[in-house]
Amino acid sequence: MTKLSGGHLAAKALKAEGVKYVFTLCEFGLAPFYEGCEAEGIQIISFRSEQGAATAADGWSRVTGKPGVAMFASGPSFTNAYTGIANAYLCQSPVVYIGRGRSHPAAFDLGDLHEIDRDYIDLLRPITKWSRICHRTERIPEYLSMAFRNVLAGKPGPAYLETPISVAFGRVEESKDLFPTNYRTESRAYGDPDYVQQAAELMLKAHKPVVMAGGGVYWSQASEALQEFVTAVNAPVFLNGLGRGCVPSDHPMAFSYSRRQAFREADVILLIGTELDFRLNYGRPPTLSADAKIIHVNIDSSEIGRNRGADIGIIGDPKAVLTQLIAAVDGRKRPDSDWLDLLREAQAEGEAKDEKWMRSEAVPIHPLRVIGELRHFLSPEDIVIGDGGFFVNFAARVLKIYKPGHWLDPGLMGCLGVGPGFAIAAKLAHPESRVVLLSGDGAFGFNGMELETMSRYGINVVTIVGNNGSWGMEKHIDVWTGKPIAAELSSGTRYDIIAQGMGCHGELVEQPEQIRPALERAFAAGKPALLNVVLNDETSVYRDTGSGVFKGAQVQSRR
């Protein structure tokens, strides 16, 4: 029989799961994994930082709905990856992370390289669903089966498997008995039928119903079921996080600009696959009507009743529960009212206000002029990554998203720097789609070197840097008693020249009329491209466009 290394056993297990790419930063202690992956036809994508690799695996999960895989070593490799893992955890992303861990036990406490007085697994347990150390080479496939089972079970989330050097380099006889089969199920958890029936009746009787759908709808692949349900009950739907695109922007029940009015006036609010977190003011008035009845559907029972009581709480997989709700409605229609007409009026008013700024000829360029040009340029097949503060907030409000997994942003952690990793993963997963990375100039500083990774692998992403020379979310927020401190960046930084130096197409854009031609050249360049767009940085721009300059009590950290 052939003897295989632990790394090669891992590669065989990953191949059985359909893994196509493993994201990493080259480290000799991971050599058996790399060699095994190469032998099994899995491509290794090597990044310039472990945070980039960790976020790419997260991005793969977000654009495909399937587990991404990243590997990292010890010491700074581990700490660099940590932020990316935490971000995946808060966004319920099913990622499998494989780490080397501390040195061989015989070297503990001798002052070895990368030595810290903690086991890495103890540091990772708070930000993973499942964390284990594999102590025997032949058990690597078994432990990987556990990892994949756990990242996809119930509420998704990342897993960490540690394989010490002696285990990864160890060799064992290849045997079918080493590889588990049928180790996870794709069956769904259905809601309590009585509660489902109550929810259906409440929605049908509502005068002003609202549906709020989030990432849970995406992870359960419930896009079509959600569209069918909101159409059946004639209810407006709003989307957040990975929920964006689960109902196309041109769907008659899809709304965005009228969200504030809808939630303040609603009499019934159905929350499905989303939480009552800061995005919804924790379910509290005045953001959500104090009198509204709450229906909450979530795979995680601990989220139901959190921050605000649920009148009807249904534990279950969003797709399964939506299927039940459609059956319970049984072709009945909610009586027509002027509710949808009122929300459409508010929607039209919001869009008209932004349309004025999207035609602005101001110099420096208004952020919405950039987004407006991009909106007319993109097709429903294209994927947009948002990595930044105010610049990305404008994009989130204006851009139309038509498919699940076609809008990615930092998520609940507000972690800047995720953009390049997300964009690389998106383009690898969907090579037929154009991928646009919208980056603030501050966000670009975290992982901008990954443009070299794009260039090295021929991953043709178009990056648009909104260059306003500041940390915009900090500078323009209404907390300063005087001039903002430490909020300035160099407005003249030539990110386009930096991109050129890494083998990418790069252009400086300073006039509104330059935007469209620059976009055309960037997408036609045949290589990664970056447009460095110089933006207006006046506080009045953000206030006049209603971008939400927060009061001190509502401040959320950008990272």
HELIX and SHEET records of a PDB file:
HELIX    1   1 GLY A    6  ALA A   16  1                                  11    
HELIX    2   2 PHE A   28  LEU A   30  5                                   3    
HELIX    3   3 ALA A   31  GLU A   40  1                                  10    
HELIX    4   4 GLU A   50  THR A   64  1                                  15    
HELIX    5   5 PRO A   76  LEU A   90  1                                  15    
HELIX    6   6 PRO A  105  ALA A  107  5                                   3    
HELIX    7   7 TYR A  120  LEU A  124  1                                   5    
HELIX    8   8 ARG A  125  ILE A  127  5                                   3    
HELIX    9   9 THR A  137  ARG A  139  5                                   3    
HELIX   10  10 ILE A  140  LEU A  152  1                                  13    
HELIX   11  11 ILE A  165  PHE A  169  1                                   5    
HELIX   12  12 LYS A  176  LEU A  178  5                                   3    
HELIX   13  13 PRO A  193  LYS A  205  1                                  13    
HELIX   14  14 GLY A  215  TRP A  219  1                                   5    
HELIX   15  15 SER A  223  ALA A  232  1                                  10    
HELIX   16  16 GLY A  241  GLY A  243  5                                   3    
HELIX   17  17 ARG A  259  GLU A  265  1                                   7    
HELIX   18  18 PHE A  278  GLY A  283  5                                   6    
HELIX   19  19 SER A  301  GLU A  303  5                                   3    
HELIX   20  20 PRO A  318  VAL A  329  1                                  12    
HELIX   21  21 TRP A  339  MET A  358  1                                  20    
HELIX   22  22 PRO A  367  PHE A  377  1                                  11    
HELIX   23  23 PHE A  390  VAL A  398  1                                   9    
HELIX   24  24 GLY A  419  ALA A  429  1                                  11    
HELIX   25  25 ASP A  441  ASN A  447  1                                   7    
HELIX   26  26 GLU A  450  TYR A  457  1                                   8    
HELIX   27  27 GLY A  472  LYS A  475  1                                   4    
HELIX   28  28 TYR A  495  GLY A  501  1                                   7    
HELIX   29  29 PRO A  512  GLN A  514  5                                   3    
HELIX   30  30 ILE A  515  PHE A  523  1                                   9    
HELIX   31  31 THR A  539  ASP A  544  1                                   6    
HELIX   32  32 GLY A  552  GLN A  554  5                                   3    
SHEET    1   A 2 LYS A   3  SER A   5  0                                        
SHEET    2   A 2 ARG A 171  GLU A 173 -1                                        
SHEET    1   B 2 TYR A  21  THR A  24  0                                        
SHEET    2   B 2 GLN A  43  SER A  46  1                                        
SHEET    1   C 4 GLY A  68  PHE A  72  0                                        
SHEET    2   C 4 VAL A  95  GLY A  99  1                                        
SHEET    3   C 4 ALA A 159  GLU A 162  1                                        
SHEET    4   C 4 TRP A 130  ILE A 133  1                                        
SHEET    1   D 5 VAL A 237  LEU A 239  0                                        
SHEET    2   D 5 PRO A 209  ALA A 213  1                                        
SHEET    3   D 5 VAL A 268  ILE A 272  1                                        
SHEET    4   D 5 LYS A 293  ASN A 298  1                                        
SHEET    5   D 5 ILE A 312  ILE A 315  1                                        
SHEET    1   E 6 TRP A 407  LEU A 408  0                                        
SHEET    2   E 6 ILE A 383  ASP A 387  1                                        
SHEET    3   E 6 VAL A 435  GLY A 440  1                                        
SHEET    4   E 6 VAL A 462  ASN A 467  1                                        
SHEET    5   E 6 ALA A 529  VAL A 534  1                                        
SHEET    6   E 6 HIS A 505  VAL A 509  1                                        
END                                                                             
